[in-house]
């Protein structure tokens, strides 16, 4: 059997592949359970943070986010890719946006439109343009 791992960086060992598939499935289940638990807890922490009076009213919510970030790193959902391709591929570094930056852009846009007097046809066109851009990027990222 020819070993192509030196040219592609991808292990050709079936045992390693089976292990990585099984580990991903376990991680997906753990990640899903964590998310399932975090949905109601984050709502409760958010409400408590909103109604709490004092110097630091949002500590419960942001403490929960900190814990969520730690659990995300612990789960390391796509760790096998890091083992094969290294800690960060060039594609990962060139990714222009994540969900947080997208939400910030949409939020800024909605606030600006509201200040102008409401959502206009121009606003709808901008939202459509942003969605089309995201769809194109998603398709481009899926290509081998």
Secondary structure, DSSP 8 states (H G I E B T S, - for coil): ----HHHHSS---HHHHHHHHHHHHHHHHHHHHHHHHHHHHHHHHHHHHHH--SS-TTHHHHHHHHHHHHHHHHH-TTHHHHHHH-SS-HHHHH----HHHHHHHHHHHHHHHHHHTS--HHHHHHHHHHHHHHHHHHHHHH--
